[in-house]
Amino acid sequence: LALLLRLLRRPAWPALLAGTLLLGLVRWEAAQPDPGLLAAQYGRPVALEGWIAGDPEATGQRVRFVLLVTGAAIGEGDGQGPKPAQGRVLVYAYPPAALVSTREAPYFRYGDQLRLQGVLERPRPVGDFDYPAYLAQQGITAIMWSGQAEWLAQGWGNPVLAQVFAVRRRMAGSLEAALPAPEAGLAQALLLGLRGGLPPEVVADFRRTGTSHLLAISGLQVSVLLALALGASSWLLGKRRQLYLLAPLALVWAYALVSGLAPPVARAAIMGTVYLAALALGRPRSVLPALALAAAAMTAVRPGLLTDISFQLSFAAVAGIALAVPYQDRFRAALGAEPGVAAPWWVVAARRLWAGITVAVVVSVAATLATLPLVAFSFHQLPLTGVFVTVLSLPVQAAMLVTSAATALGGLLHPALGQVMAWAAWLPLAFQTALVSLAPGPVVSVRWPSPWAEALVAAWYLALAAAMLRPQGLALPRLVGAAPGRVRALLTMPAPAGDLPGVRRGAVLGFLGLALPLALIGGLLWARVLGGPDGRLHVYFLDVGQGDSILMVTPQGRQVVVDGGPGTESAVRALPGPLAPWDRSLDLVVLTHLDADHAEGLLEVLERHQVGAVLEGVADETSPLLPQWRAAVSRSHAPWVQVAEGHRIALEPGVFLEVLNPPAPPWRGTGSDRNNNGVVLRLVYGQTSFLFTADIEAAAEARLARAGPQGLASQVLKVAHHGSQTSTTDPFLRTVSPALAVISVGGSNRYGHPHAQVVSRLQAQLGQDRVVRTDQQGTVEVVSDGRSLWLKTAGRR
C-alpha cells in the first residue's frame, strides 16, 4: 500500500502507520502469557526447582520472592525428580536453617537455586484491585506458600544485578540501624522500594488519605528528583554547555539501580532520559512525542504495559511535570521568588529557599492533576484530601530522598556517620508520617458506569491539554498576578522608599526560611541534651498486639527489654515512643520463651540495637525460631546468659531482677512445657515490685505459690498468657496480691484472650479500674519512686 501511494505521488505515511498498528496487534497476541504446566496444577502439591529472580523481602516469618522455575514434580512425582518446566511463581517461604545460621535477614538472595515444596494457588482479586492482572504483568501465574525450602546453590542470574541487590540490602540495613521506626521503613520505601518495614497503621494512613502513590517509587518520585536535580545542576554549571544534563541523568539511573530496578522505576528512568535527550537536542517543547516514543519502545517489548495502571500513572506524572517545567519561571516571578537585585546573603538564601518551595509546589500540583483521573477511574476513589496532602508532601520529597540516601551511604562508611546523617533525615520523614496521620479522610468513593467514566477521563485530559498548550501559555500565573491587593501585597511586600529593594520581603522570608528550621534543629539538640533519666523507675507494657513486650528504664537510665512481640517490627516500632528516636542502646534483652508472639520481635531488636547482654531460660530445641534466634544473638556479639530459678541481676544500686522460673531441672511432661518453662521475673525497686509471668500456666503458678507471699507478692502483675483461662488461678492471684494488673493482648484475637472468667477474677479482687489492657488503653506505663506508683495510659478505647 505504501509503494502504491508513492507511485500515485501521495504521502505514504498513512500506510506505514496502518502497518505499524497491525504489527502492534500481532505483537500483542504473541505476548499473551501461556499458563503452561504450572497453571494446570492449582490446588495440588508440587515440588519446584528454580532460582530467585529478584530481591527477596521479609514478610513476617516468611520471605517473599519470585522463583524462575526450571523444573517441577507434580504430586508425589515418579521418583525421577523434577521434569523441565518454565514459569514464574510468587513464593512465600520459611528460610532453611542452613541459611539462617550463615546469613542475615532475609536470608534468601538473588540468584539462589532452591527446591521448594508446597501447594500452587491461583492469584485472586483483592477487593477492587485486580491482583491477577498485576502479577500477570510480571509474568507470574501462580502463588506458592512453601512449607519446606532447600537451598541448592548460589550464583545464578546476572552478577551485576546481584551486586546491585547486595548494595541495596546493605543500604537498607544502614537505614534500619540509624533511623527509628516508622521513619526507617518510610526511608526504605522511598529510597529503595522496600515496603516490608512500614507499619500496617502507617500504610493504612496513606491509603485512607489517598496518598499511597507517595510510597511507591514511580514516575512521581523520579520526576521530582529529576526536576530538582536539573534545577540544581543548571544553577551550579550553567546552561551554556550540555554538561549540566549529565548529573541529573546519572542521578536518575543511580536511583533506579539502588531501588531494585522495579518496572515502574525503570519506566520512569527511561522517560526521564528521553526528556533529557530532548533538552540536549534543543527540543524541550517536543517532550510529549519523546515520551510517546519511550512508551512505544517499552510496550513493543512488553505490550501488556498498556493496561498496567502503574505504567499509566508513571507516564502521566512525567508528562504533567515536564509540561509544567517551562512555567516555573512565571510562577516564581508572580510569587516574588525571583532573585532580583543585589541583597544580603541571608536575603538571597531566603529567596532561593522560597523559589525552591515554589518549584516543588508547581511540580506537585502538576503531577497530581495529571494522575488524579486515573486514580479515580482505576481505584474508584477520588482522594479529595490526597490532593492537598500531596501538595504539602512533595516539597519534602527531595529532602527525604537526599537525606535518606546520605544516611544509607554514610552508614555504609561508618555507623556513626549514618547516625549523624539520620538527624537530618528524621525530620522530613517524621513530618511525612505525621502529615498523613493527621490528615482527614476517608477518600470519596467514585463509581461511574461505563462509558461515562472513560468520557470523564478523556474530558479531563482534553481540558488540561487546552490549558497547557494554548498559545498564550498557562493562565494560572496571571491569576496570581491579578490577585486581590492585600494578597498581592503580602506576596510581594514592596520595600519603602530609600530601602534596599526587597529587603523587607527578604527579612520575612529569611525568618521563615532560615530562623524557624534553625530553631527547630536547636530544640531537637537541646531535647537530646536535657532528655536524661528523671530518677524514677519506668515500666512500659508496650502495645504490640497479640504478644508481649516490656521495657524497663531504671532511675539511672538502664534499659531492659523483655520479649519483643509477635512481628518482626513489633518492638522496634513501639520502642521509639518511650525512648528517644535516636536511642539505640539496650543494657539487657530478655527472652522468656521461644513462642513467636514473644520472640519474633526480639530478632529485629538484636539487629537494630546495641545490646549489653542477652538473657534466656530453657532452650527449646523444638521451636522453629531457634536457628534464627541463635543466629541473631551471635550477630549481636552480646554476652549470652542462660538463667534459672535463683538468679539475681543487679541493674543498678537498689534496683534488681529476681528469676523465679524456670526450675532446675526444667519442667517436663506438663502438656505445655514451653510455656511453663518461661522466664518469670520479679523487678524490685525500694518498696515497690513488679511480677512478669510470661506465659506460665496453672502448674508453674502452683509451684510458685507454694513458696509463699514473701518471695512472690508484687504491687504490679503482668497477667500470664494474655489472660488465658489456663493461667491466673485463684491461689496464685491471692499469693501475689497485686494492686494493679496489666494484660498484654491484641484486640479481637482468634484465641479469645483475655478469658471472661480471668477478667472477672481480676476485677473481683482488684476492682475494675485496677485492671488495664493494651488492646483498650494502648501502651501502659507504670512509674515508681520506690514508694508510690503512678499509672499512665494512652487512653485508647
LODOTOR-885334 format. One line per 10 residues: number of its first residue (from 1); their letters; for each residue z, y, x of C-alpha. Coordinates in nm, 2 decimals. Last residue first. Layout:
NUM	a	Z Y X  ... .
//
This chain:
797	rrgatklwls	7.38 0.25 -1.06  7.37 0.45 -0.73  7.69 0.63 -0.64  7.61 0.62 -0.27  7.97 0.50 -0.21  8.27 0.63 -0.02  8.62 0.47 -0.03  8.91 0.62 0.17  9.19 0.41 0.32  9.53 0.50 0.45 .
787	rgdsvvevtg	9.75 0.41 0.75  9.52 0.34 1.05  9.30 0.64 0.98  9.07 0.43 0.77  8.72 0.49 0.62  8.54 0.25 0.38  8.17 0.30 0.33  7.97 0.12 0.06  7.59 0.12 0.09  7.44 0.11 -0.26 .
777	qqdtrvvrdq	7.67 0.15 -0.56  7.51 -0.09 -0.80  7.34 -0.36 -0.58  7.60 -0.29 -0.31  7.88 -0.39 -0.54  8.23 -0.24 -0.58  8.55 -0.40 -0.72  8.85 -0.16 -0.71  8.74 0.04 -1.02  8.76 -0.27 -1.25 .
767	glqaqlrsvv	9.12 -0.35 -1.15  9.24 -0.56 -0.85  9.37 -0.88 -1.00  9.18 -0.90 -1.33  8.88 -0.73 -1.18  8.85 -0.99 -0.91  8.88 -1.29 -1.15  8.63 -1.13 -1.39  8.38 -1.08 -1.11  8.42 -1.43 -1.00 .
757	qahphgyrns	8.38 -1.57 -1.35  8.07 -1.36 -1.40  7.90 -1.50 -1.09  7.78 -1.24 -0.85  7.51 -1.36 -0.80  7.28 -1.52 -1.05  7.09 -1.71 -0.78  6.75 -1.55 -0.86  6.86 -1.20 -0.77  6.85 -0.92 -1.03 .
747	ggvsivalap	7.00 -0.67 -0.78  7.09 -0.79 -0.43  7.45 -0.87 -0.33  7.72 -0.76 -0.09  8.04 -0.77 -0.30  8.32 -0.54 -0.18  8.68 -0.60 -0.29  8.95 -0.34 -0.26  9.33 -0.36 -0.27  9.33 -0.71 -0.13 .
737	svtrlfpdtt	9.59 -0.98 -0.19  9.46 -1.22 0.08  9.69 -1.51 -0.04  9.62 -1.44 -0.41  9.25 -1.44 -0.36  9.26 -1.77 -0.17  9.47 -1.93 -0.44  9.24 -1.80 -0.71  8.91 -1.92 -0.55  8.67 -1.66 -0.41 .
727	stqsghhavk	8.39 -1.92 -0.34  8.17 -2.18 -0.51  8.10 -1.95 -0.81  7.90 -1.72 -0.57  8.02 -1.36 -0.54  7.77 -1.27 -0.25  7.88 -1.58 -0.05  8.23 -1.46 0.02  8.37 -1.13 -0.11  8.42 -0.88 0.17 .
717	lvqsalgqpg	8.80 -0.81 0.12  8.97 -0.48 0.20  9.35 -0.44 0.22  9.40 -0.77 0.41  9.65 -1.06 0.40  9.52 -1.35 0.61  9.76 -1.41 0.90  10.09 -1.33 0.74  9.95 -1.44 0.40  9.99 -1.81 0.46 .
707	aralraeaaa	9.80 -2.06 0.69  9.73 -2.27 0.39  9.50 -2.00 0.26  9.27 -2.05 0.55  9.23 -2.42 0.48  9.18 -2.36 0.11  8.91 -2.09 0.18  8.72 -2.34 0.40  8.71 -2.60 0.12  8.63 -2.34 -0.15 .
697	eidatflfst	8.32 -2.19 0.01  8.25 -1.98 0.32  7.95 -1.75 0.30  8.07 -1.47 0.55  8.44 -1.40 0.49  8.49 -1.05 0.64  8.86 -0.95 0.60  8.95 -0.59 0.66  9.29 -0.46 0.79  9.50 -0.14 0.77 .
687	qgyvlrlvvg	9.85 -0.08 0.92  9.71 0.01 1.26  9.35 -0.11 1.29  9.28 -0.48 1.22  8.95 -0.64 1.16  8.97 -1.00 1.04  8.66 -1.21 1.10  8.53 -1.53 0.94  8.24 -1.70 1.13  8.06 -1.94 0.91 .
677	nnnrdsgtgr	8.14 -2.31 0.95  8.19 -2.35 0.57  7.85 -2.21 0.50  7.66 -2.44 0.74  7.88 -2.73 0.64  7.78 -2.72 0.28  7.84 -3.07 0.14  8.17 -3.08 0.32  8.07 -3.36 0.56  8.16 -3.20 0.89 .
667	wppappnlve	8.36 -2.88 0.95  8.39 -2.77 1.31  8.63 -2.92 1.57  8.77 -2.66 1.62  8.78 -2.45 1.31  8.52 -2.20 1.21  8.69 -1.96 1.12  8.98 -1.72 1.17  8.84 -1.50 1.45  9.05 -1.19 1.49 .
657	lfvgpelair	8.89 -0.86 1.57  9.08 -0.57 1.74  9.15 -0.20 1.72  9.47 -0.05 1.87  9.32 0.01 2.21  8.95 -0.06 2.19  8.73 -0.35 2.06  8.98 -0.61 2.16  8.83 -0.95 2.05  9.06 -1.23 1.96 .
647	hgeavqvwpa	8.96 -1.60 1.95  9.19 -1.83 1.75  8.94 -2.01 1.53  8.60 -2.05 1.70  8.37 -1.85 1.93  8.04 -1.89 2.11  7.98 -1.60 2.34  7.64 -1.47 2.46  7.60 -1.19 2.72  7.31 -0.96 2.63 .
637	hsrsvaarwq	6.97 -1.00 2.81  6.80 -0.91 2.47  6.52 -1.15 2.55  6.75 -1.44 2.56  6.92 -1.35 2.23  6.58 -1.32 2.06  6.46 -1.65 2.20  6.78 -1.83 2.08  6.75 -1.67 1.73  6.38 -1.76 1.70 .
627	pllpstedav	6.44 -2.12 1.80  6.74 -2.14 1.56  6.56 -2.00 1.26  6.45 -2.34 1.12  6.82 -2.43 1.09  6.90 -2.80 1.16  7.06 -2.74 1.50  7.33 -2.52 1.35  7.52 -2.37 1.65  7.88 -2.32 1.54 .
617	gelvagvqhr	8.01 -1.96 1.58  7.83 -1.65 1.71  7.90 -1.35 1.93  7.63 -1.14 2.11  7.73 -0.88 2.37  7.65 -0.52 2.48  7.33 -0.48 2.28  7.06 -0.23 2.35  6.88 -0.21 2.02  6.52 -0.27 1.90 .
607	elvellgeah	6.47 -0.64 1.97  6.83 -0.75 1.90  6.83 -0.57 1.57  6.49 -0.73 1.48  6.63 -1.08 1.51  6.95 -0.96 1.34  6.76 -0.91 1.01  6.68 -1.28 0.99  7.04 -1.40 1.04  7.24 -1.32 0.72 .
597	dadlhtlvvl	6.99 -1.38 0.44  6.81 -1.64 0.66  7.11 -1.86 0.69  7.21 -1.92 1.06  7.58 -1.84 1.04  7.82 -1.56 1.11  7.61 -1.38 1.37  7.80 -1.10 1.54  7.65 -0.81 1.74  7.87 -0.62 1.97 .
587	dlsrdwpalp	7.86 -0.28 2.16  7.55 -0.16 1.99  7.32 0.11 2.13  7.00 0.25 1.97  7.13 0.59 1.85  6.83 0.82 1.79  6.84 0.81 1.42  7.21 0.89 1.42  7.42 0.60 1.27  7.54 0.56 0.91 .
577	gplarvaset	7.19 0.61 0.77  6.99 0.50 1.07  7.15 0.15 1.03  6.99 0.06 0.69  6.63 0.03 0.80  6.72 -0.16 1.12  6.94 -0.39 0.91  6.68 -0.51 0.66  6.36 -0.49 0.87  6.33 -0.86 0.95 .
567	gpggdvvvqr	6.45 -0.95 0.60  6.76 -1.12 0.46  7.04 -0.91 0.60  7.15 -0.84 0.96  7.48 -1.01 1.03  7.79 -0.83 1.16  7.71 -0.52 1.36  7.97 -0.36 1.59  7.97 0.00 1.72  8.25 0.14 1.95 .
557	gqptvmlisd	8.28 0.52 1.88  8.64 0.60 1.98  8.77 0.57 1.62  8.57 0.24 1.57  8.24 0.22 1.40  8.19 -0.11 1.21  7.85 -0.20 1.05  7.81 -0.49 0.80  7.51 -0.68 0.69  7.50 -0.95 0.43 .
547	gqgvdlfyvh	7.22 -1.07 0.20  7.05 -1.03 -0.13  6.95 -0.66 -0.09  7.03 -0.48 0.24  7.28 -0.22 0.11  7.51 -0.20 0.41  7.88 -0.26 0.39  7.99 0.02 0.62  8.32 0.02 0.80  8.44 0.35 0.95 .
537	lrgdpgglvr	8.75 0.37 1.17  8.87 0.73 1.23  8.88 0.95 1.54  8.58 1.16 1.44  8.33 0.99 1.68  8.05 1.22 1.82  7.80 1.43 1.63  7.86 1.75 1.82  7.59 1.71 2.09  7.35 1.53 1.86 .
527	awllggilal	7.39 1.79 1.59  7.35 2.06 1.85  7.01 1.92 1.95  6.90 1.89 1.59  7.00 2.25 1.52  6.81 2.37 1.83  6.50 2.19 1.71  6.53 2.35 1.37  6.59 2.69 1.52  6.29 2.65 1.74 .
517	plalglfglv	6.08 2.55 1.44  6.20 2.85 1.25  6.15 3.10 1.53  5.80 3.01 1.62  5.57 3.00 1.32  5.78 3.18 1.06  5.91 3.44 1.30  5.57 3.48 1.47  5.40 3.51 1.13  5.64 3.79 1.03 .
507	agrrvgpldg	5.60 3.97 1.36  5.23 3.91 1.37  5.19 4.08 1.03  5.39 4.38 1.16  5.19 4.38 1.49  4.85 4.36 1.32  4.72 4.68 1.46  4.95 4.83 1.72  5.15 5.10 1.54  5.04 5.46 1.50 .
497	apapmtllar	4.97 5.44 1.13  5.14 5.15 0.96  5.02 4.80 1.01  4.82 4.62 0.74  5.00 4.32 0.59  4.70 4.08 0.55  4.84 3.80 0.33  5.12 4.00 0.16  4.88 4.29 0.10  4.62 4.06 -0.06 .
487	vrgpaagvlr	4.89 3.91 -0.28  5.01 4.25 -0.39  4.66 4.38 -0.45  4.53 4.10 -0.66  4.30 3.85 -0.49  3.94 3.96 -0.43  3.93 3.84 -0.07  4.08 3.51 -0.17  3.81 3.47 -0.44  3.55 3.56 -0.17 .
477	plalgqprlm	3.68 3.28 0.04  3.64 3.04 -0.26  3.28 3.12 -0.33  3.13 2.88 -0.07  2.79 2.98 0.05  2.53 3.24 -0.06  2.25 2.98 -0.06  2.44 2.73 -0.28  2.51 2.41 -0.09  2.89 2.39 -0.13 .
467	aaalalywaa	2.94 2.49 -0.49  2.63 2.31 -0.63  2.72 2.00 -0.43  3.07 2.00 -0.56  2.94 2.03 -0.92  2.70 1.75 -0.86  2.98 1.54 -0.72  3.20 1.59 -1.02  2.91 1.53 -1.26  2.84 1.20 -1.09 .
457	vlaeawpspw	3.20 1.09 -1.12  3.20 1.20 -1.49  2.88 1.00 -1.56  3.01 0.69 -1.40  3.33 0.70 -1.61  3.13 0.78 -1.93  2.91 0.47 -1.88  3.15 0.30 -1.91  3.49 0.34 -2.08  3.73 0.59 -1.93 .
447	rvsvvpgpal	4.07 0.46 -1.83  4.29 0.71 -1.65  4.66 0.66 -1.58  4.84 0.97 -1.46  5.03 0.93 -1.14  5.41 0.89 -1.15  5.55 1.11 -1.02  5.74 1.39 -0.87  5.76 1.44 -0.49  6.10 1.38 -0.33 .
437	svlatqfalp	6.02 1.05 -0.16  5.67 1.15 -0.07  5.80 1.46 0.10  6.09 1.29 0.27  5.87 1.03 0.42  5.63 1.30 0.55  5.90 1.53 0.68  6.07 1.23 0.86  5.74 1.16 1.04  5.69 1.53 1.12 .
427	lwaawamvqg	6.05 1.55 1.28  6.06 1.21 1.44  5.76 1.26 1.67  5.91 1.54 1.87  6.23 1.36 1.94  6.04 1.04 2.00  5.88 1.19 2.31  6.22 1.19 2.48  6.29 0.83 2.37  5.94 0.72 2.50 .
417	laphllggla	6.02 0.88 2.83  6.35 0.69 2.85  6.16 0.36 2.77  5.93 0.41 3.07  5.55 0.40 3.12  5.48 0.20 2.80  5.74 0.41 2.61  5.55 0.73 2.70  5.23 0.58 2.56  5.40 0.50 2.23 .
407	taastvlmaa	5.58 0.83 2.21  5.28 1.03 2.30  5.07 0.85 2.04  5.34 0.91 1.78  5.35 1.28 1.89  4.97 1.32 1.85  4.93 1.13 1.53  5.23 1.28 1.35  5.14 1.63 1.47  4.78 1.59 1.35 .
397	qvplslvtvf	4.89 1.46 1.01  5.14 1.75 0.98  4.89 1.99 0.81  4.77 1.69 0.60  5.09 1.64 0.42  5.12 1.95 0.22  4.76 1.93 0.09  4.81 1.56 0.03  5.13 1.62 -0.16  4.95 1.88 -0.37 .
387	vgtlplqhfs	4.66 1.64 -0.45  4.89 1.34 -0.50  5.08 1.52 -0.77  4.78 1.49 -1.00  4.71 1.14 -0.89  4.45 1.04 -1.15  4.46 0.67 -1.18  4.21 0.40 -1.29  4.21 0.26 -0.94  3.83 0.27 -0.89 .
377	favlpltalt	3.73 0.56 -1.11  4.03 0.79 -1.04  4.03 0.72 -0.67  3.65 0.77 -0.65  3.69 1.10 -0.84  3.95 1.23 -0.60  3.77 1.15 -0.27  3.57 1.46 -0.21  3.82 1.70 -0.36  4.10 1.55 -0.15 .
367	aavsvvvavt	3.90 1.56 0.18  3.80 1.92 0.12  4.16 2.02 0.03  4.30 1.85 0.33  4.04 2.01 0.57  4.09 2.36 0.43  4.47 2.32 0.45  4.45 2.20 0.81  4.22 2.49 0.90  4.47 2.74 0.76 .
357	igawlrraav	4.76 2.57 0.94  4.57 2.60 1.26  4.49 2.97 1.20  4.86 3.03 1.13  4.95 2.87 1.46  4.69 3.08 1.63  4.82 3.39 1.47  5.18 3.30 1.58  5.07 3.24 1.93  4.88 3.58 1.94 .
347	vwwpaavgpe	5.18 3.76 1.80  5.41 3.58 2.06  5.18 3.68 2.34  5.18 4.05 2.24  4.86 4.19 2.09  4.50 4.25 2.18  4.27 4.29 1.89  4.20 4.04 1.61  4.29 3.67 1.65  4.17 3.58 1.30 .
337	aglaarfrdq	4.43 3.44 1.06  4.43 3.72 0.80  4.38 3.49 0.51  4.02 3.60 0.43  3.93 3.59 0.80  4.07 3.24 0.84  3.90 3.12 0.53  3.56 3.26 0.64  3.60 3.10 0.98  3.67 2.76 0.81 .
327	ypvalaigav	3.35 2.77 0.61  3.14 2.58 0.86  3.40 2.29 0.86  3.39 2.24 0.48  3.07 2.03 0.48  3.21 1.80 0.75  3.54 1.76 0.56  3.37 1.65 0.24  3.12 1.42 0.42  3.40 1.25 0.62 .
317	aafslqfsid	3.61 1.20 0.31  3.32 1.07 0.10  3.21 0.82 0.36  3.56 0.69 0.42  3.63 0.67 0.05  3.31 0.48 -0.02  3.37 0.24 0.27  3.73 0.19 0.15  3.60 0.12 -0.21  3.37 -0.16 -0.09 .
307	tllgprvatm	3.07 -0.20 -0.32  2.82 -0.06 -0.07  2.99 -0.25 0.21  2.84 -0.57 0.08  2.52 -0.49 0.27  2.68 -0.57 0.60  2.44 -0.52 0.89  2.19 -0.30 0.70  2.50 -0.15 0.53  2.62 -0.02 0.86 .
297	aaaalalapl	2.28 0.13 0.96  2.23 0.29 0.61  2.57 0.44 0.62  2.51 0.59 0.96  2.18 0.73 0.85  2.34 0.87 0.53  2.60 1.04 0.76  2.32 1.20 0.96  2.13 1.30 0.64  2.45 1.47 0.52 .
287	vsrprglala	2.53 1.63 0.86  2.19 1.81 0.87  2.37 2.15 0.88  2.50 2.06 1.22  2.16 2.05 1.37  2.19 2.18 1.72  2.13 1.84 1.88  2.48 1.82 2.01  2.62 1.92 1.67  2.42 1.64 1.51 .
277	alyvtgmiaa	2.54 1.40 1.77  2.90 1.50 1.69  2.83 1.41 1.32  2.68 1.08 1.42  2.99 1.00 1.63  3.22 1.09 1.34  3.03 0.86 1.11  3.06 0.58 1.37  3.43 0.65 1.40  3.48 0.64 1.03 .
267	ravppalgsv	3.30 0.31 1.00  3.50 0.16 1.28  3.82 0.28 1.12  3.74 0.14 0.78  3.63 -0.19 0.94  3.95 -0.23 1.14  3.90 -0.16 1.51  4.26 -0.25 1.59  4.42 0.09 1.57  4.42 0.11 1.95 .
257	layawvlalp	4.04 0.09 1.95  3.97 0.34 1.67  4.20 0.59 1.84  4.02 0.55 2.17  3.69 0.59 1.98  3.80 0.92 1.82  3.95 1.05 2.14  3.64 0.98 2.35  3.41 1.16 2.10  3.65 1.45 2.06 .
247	allylqrrkg	3.66 1.49 2.44  3.28 1.46 2.48  3.19 1.73 2.24  3.32 2.02 2.46  3.07 1.91 2.73  2.78 2.03 2.52  2.77 2.36 2.71  2.82 2.72 2.60  3.06 2.61 2.33  3.38 2.69 2.50 .
237	llwssaglal	3.60 2.46 2.71  3.95 2.52 2.58  3.87 2.66 2.24  3.58 2.42 2.18  3.80 2.13 2.27  4.09 2.24 2.05  3.85 2.29 1.75  3.68 1.96 1.80  4.01 1.78 1.84  4.14 1.93 1.52 .
227	allvsvqlgs	3.82 1.83 1.32  3.80 1.49 1.48  4.17 1.41 1.41  4.13 1.52 1.05  3.81 1.32 1.02  3.97 1.01 1.17  4.27 1.04 0.93  4.06 1.08 0.62  3.78 0.85 0.72  4.02 0.56 0.74 .
217	iallhstgtr	4.36 0.46 0.88  4.55 0.37 0.56  4.89 0.53 0.50  4.76 0.86 0.37  4.54 0.67 0.13  4.86 0.56 -0.05  4.90 0.92 -0.17  4.91 0.87 -0.55  5.27 0.99 -0.58  5.40 0.65 -0.70 .
207	rfdavveppl	5.19 0.46 -0.45  5.33 0.66 -0.16  5.68 0.62 -0.29  5.63 0.24 -0.34  5.53 0.21 0.03  5.85 0.39 0.12  6.05 0.16 -0.10  5.89 -0.15 0.05  6.00 -0.05 0.40  5.70 0.00 0.64 .
197	ggrlglllaq	5.71 -0.23 0.94  5.42 -0.45 0.81  5.19 -0.15 0.78  5.01 -0.18 1.12  4.71 0.05 1.14  4.79 0.15 1.49  4.85 0.53 1.47  4.92 0.59 1.10  5.08 0.25 1.02  5.28 0.22 1.34 .
187	algaepapla	5.41 0.58 1.30  5.51 0.50 0.94  5.70 0.19 1.05  5.88 0.38 1.33  5.97 0.66 1.08  6.13 0.40 0.84  6.32 0.31 1.05  6.43 0.47 1.38  6.20 0.56 1.66  6.21 0.48 2.03 .
177	aelsgamrrr	6.22 0.09 2.05  6.00 0.04 1.74  5.74 0.29 1.87  5.73 0.13 2.21  5.69 -0.22 2.05  5.39 -0.09 1.85  5.24 0.04 2.18  5.29 -0.30 2.33  5.11 -0.47 2.04  4.82 -0.23 2.06 .
167	vafvqalvpn	4.79 -0.28 2.43  4.77 -0.66 2.37  4.52 -0.60 2.09  4.30 -0.41 2.32  4.33 -0.67 2.59  4.23 -0.94 2.34  3.93 -0.73 2.24  3.81 -0.72 2.59  3.86 -1.09 2.63  3.64 -1.16 2.31 .
157	gwgqalweaq	3.75 -1.48 2.14  3.92 -1.79 2.26  4.17 -1.75 2.54  4.45 -1.97 2.41  4.51 -2.34 2.34  4.65 -2.59 2.10  4.93 -2.44 1.90  5.04 -2.65 1.60  5.12 -2.49 1.27  5.30 -2.66 0.98 .
147	gswmiatigq	5.38 -2.53 0.63  5.07 -2.32 0.61  5.02 -2.09 0.31  4.64 -2.09 0.31  4.41 -1.83 0.15  4.04 -1.88 0.08  3.70 -1.71 0.08  3.74 -1.46 0.36  3.41 -1.30 0.48  3.57 -0.96 0.53 .
137	qalyapydfd	3.40 -0.81 0.23  3.50 -1.13 0.04  3.87 -1.03 0.10  3.83 -0.71 -0.09  3.62 -0.88 -0.36  3.90 -1.15 -0.41  4.17 -0.87 -0.42  4.00 -0.68 -0.71  4.29 -0.44 -0.77  4.37 -0.38 -1.13 .
127	gvprprelvg	4.67 -0.61 -1.12  4.64 -0.82 -0.81  4.32 -1.02 -0.85  4.32 -1.38 -0.73  4.22 -1.54 -0.40  4.16 -1.92 -0.44  4.43 -2.12 -0.26  4.40 -2.38 0.02  4.70 -2.60 0.07  4.86 -2.66 0.41 .
117	qlrlqdgyrf	4.83 -2.79 0.76  4.72 -2.59 1.06  4.58 -2.68 1.40  4.56 -2.37 1.62  4.34 -2.21 1.89  4.49 -1.87 1.99  4.22 -1.60 2.04  4.43 -1.31 1.90  4.80 -1.39 1.95  5.07 -1.57 1.75 .
107	ypaertsvla	5.43 -1.50 1.84  5.47 -1.20 1.60  5.71 -1.15 1.77  5.77 -1.21 2.14  5.65 -1.51 2.33  5.79 -1.82 2.51  6.06 -1.97 2.29  5.89 -1.87 1.96  5.55 -2.00 2.08  5.67 -2.36 2.14 .
97	appyayvlvr	5.89 -2.34 1.83  5.59 -2.31 1.61  5.53 -1.98 1.42  5.55 -2.01 1.04  5.21 -1.95 0.88  5.04 -1.72 0.63  4.67 -1.77 0.68  4.36 -1.58 0.55  4.07 -1.82 0.59  3.73 -1.75 0.74 .
87	gqapkpgqgd	3.46 -2.01 0.72  3.28 -2.29 0.90  3.33 -2.67 0.92  3.29 -2.95 1.18  3.50 -3.26 1.09  3.87 -3.27 1.16  4.02 -3.59 1.30  3.89 -3.95 1.29  4.16 -4.09 1.07  3.95 -4.06 0.76 .
77	gegiaagtvl	4.12 -3.75 0.62  4.45 -3.75 0.43  4.33 -3.46 0.21  4.04 -3.28 0.36  4.01 -3.26 0.74  3.86 -2.93 0.86  3.69 -2.80 1.18  3.58 -2.47 1.34  3.76 -2.22 1.11  3.80 -1.86 1.21 .
67	lvfrvrqgta	4.16 -1.80 1.11  4.26 -1.46 0.98  4.63 -1.37 1.04  4.96 -1.33 0.87  5.29 -1.44 1.03  5.57 -1.59 0.83  5.94 -1.51 0.83  5.89 -1.17 0.67  5.53 -1.05 0.71  5.45 -1.04 1.09 .
57	epdgaiwgel	5.10 -0.93 1.18  4.83 -1.12 1.37  4.55 -0.92 1.54  4.22 -1.07 1.46  4.00 -1.38 1.48  4.27 -1.64 1.53  4.11 -1.97 1.63  4.02 -2.28 1.44  4.13 -2.62 1.32  4.22 -2.69 0.96 .
47	avprgyqaal	4.41 -2.97 0.79  4.38 -2.97 0.42  4.60 -3.02 0.11  4.41 -2.96 -0.22  4.44 -2.67 -0.46  4.11 -2.51 -0.37  3.89 -2.77 -0.18  3.54 -2.66 -0.29  3.59 -2.32 -0.14  3.64 -2.48 0.20 .
37	lgpdpqaaew	3.31 -2.67 0.21  3.08 -2.37 0.17  3.16 -2.05 -0.03  2.82 -1.91 0.09  2.86 -1.53 0.11  2.58 -1.32 -0.02  2.41 -1.16 0.28  2.06 -1.31 0.21  2.05 -1.15 -0.14  2.15 -0.81 0.00 .
27	rvlgllltga	1.89 -0.84 0.28  1.62 -0.92 0.03  1.72 -0.62 -0.18  1.73 -0.40 0.14  1.38 -0.52 0.23  1.26 -0.42 -0.11  1.40 -0.07 -0.07  1.25 -0.03 0.27  0.91 -0.13 0.12  0.95 0.12 -0.15 .
17	llapwaprrl	1.04 0.39 0.11  0.73 0.30 0.31  0.51 0.32 0.01  0.64 0.66 -0.08  0.60 0.77 0.28  0.22 0.70 0.30  0.11 1.05 0.20  -0.25 1.05 0.06  -0.57 1.06 0.25  -0.71 0.77 0.05 .
7	lrlllal	-0.72 0.56 0.36  -0.36 0.66 0.42  -0.26 0.55 0.07  -0.44 0.22 0.12  -0.25 0.16 0.45  0.08 0.24 0.29  0.00 0.00 0.00 .
//
